């Protein structure tokens, strides 16, 4: 049964986990269904959500054995189980810290342009991932055999002090949080957008500063790792670790929910996920991804109304041009787009109309696919005979 500070700790962790998983579901839905551009950053983001869930599940298991209570008040076997499952949960939290930042880094790589910006993102993400993996490994081999870490009945020798690695990880996590929070201002400020849109988008992508604050508090609580009263003195560390991971996930998910929010707020004309607005459905109302432009006919006025209604294309063009016959249709084809325009939203597109982009900047691209059906062989022969 749970006791001590466990009920409060687990209530906080489960609330953070549920809210985070809601954001995971919304982001995956937005990227897979609305935008139709599910990337590696989304997969790693979802994986981090699984890590947070496992972290909470194993801490719940530890709480059932005595996490949150003084270790001296527990039976020996319960204390062993409580510490063991708490360590398992902490391992998922340590790796989850890194994968959350890697997901954010991959997201930023979608929209940055300069080479030095991409290098900086790679260095921040890869170095944090390396420190996280190293800390997770050291956490389990600080004493040999590993079981001697949490079971006093097993004799072993401790060869590494894990506190230094934990301090390095906590400090580096906070530093990367602040770096990723400040980084969007560097490249968004140089885009062709109005001041208001720049501030709005950059601010939404800089919410990671809240995660950085949680990381600082978590780093301060690392002293509990060296305590003999491990099950009780690590409660604050456990809660702030969950808070940092959850806040990182939530802050990383908010900017990518912009297409979902725009879809919900649209009242008349909806923007398609590939970045252009549908002006007319024409005769292809059943197909929301393209629209048909008006056909052109050059028949003489002496033709009957029935002939005009049944004719399409350029029936009087020279047969060798190959454009006489059944119809001529022009479509604006749908295009998958994972550029900064898709992520930054219609504000960037609208700003391009007021200030055309300079050389080297990303701009909206519209591919026009024109499809012409050639005349039937029978019509071609009849056209040659009539021209002769």
Secondary structure as GFF3:
##gff-version 3
##sequence-region A 1 388
A	DSSP	alpha_helix	6	29	.	.	.	ID=ss1
A	DSSP	pi_helix	30	34	.	.	.	ID=ss2
A	DSSP	alpha_helix	40	65	.	.	.	ID=ss3
A	DSSP	three_ten_helix	71	73	.	.	.	ID=ss4
A	DSSP	alpha_helix	76	109	.	.	.	ID=ss5
A	DSSP	alpha_helix	115	141	.	.	.	ID=ss6
A	DSSP	beta_strand	143	144	.	.	.	ID=ss7
A	DSSP	three_ten_helix	146	149	.	.	.	ID=ss8
A	DSSP	beta_strand	157	158	.	.	.	ID=ss9
A	DSSP	alpha_helix	162	188	.	.	.	ID=ss10
A	DSSP	alpha_helix	195	204	.	.	.	ID=ss11
A	DSSP	alpha_helix	208	220	.	.	.	ID=ss12
A	DSSP	three_ten_helix	221	226	.	.	.	ID=ss13
A	DSSP	alpha_helix	230	233	.	.	.	ID=ss14
A	DSSP	alpha_helix	235	254	.	.	.	ID=ss15
A	DSSP	three_ten_helix	255	257	.	.	.	ID=ss16
A	DSSP	alpha_helix	258	265	.	.	.	ID=ss17
A	DSSP	alpha_helix	305	310	.	.	.	ID=ss18
A	DSSP	three_ten_helix	319	321	.	.	.	ID=ss19
A	DSSP	beta_strand	328	332	.	.	.	ID=ss20
A	DSSP	alpha_helix	340	344	.	.	.	ID=ss21
A	DSSP	alpha_helix	346	354	.	.	.	ID=ss22
A	DSSP	beta_strand	368	372	.	.	.	ID=ss23
A	DSSP	alpha_helix	377	387	.	.	.	ID=ss24
###
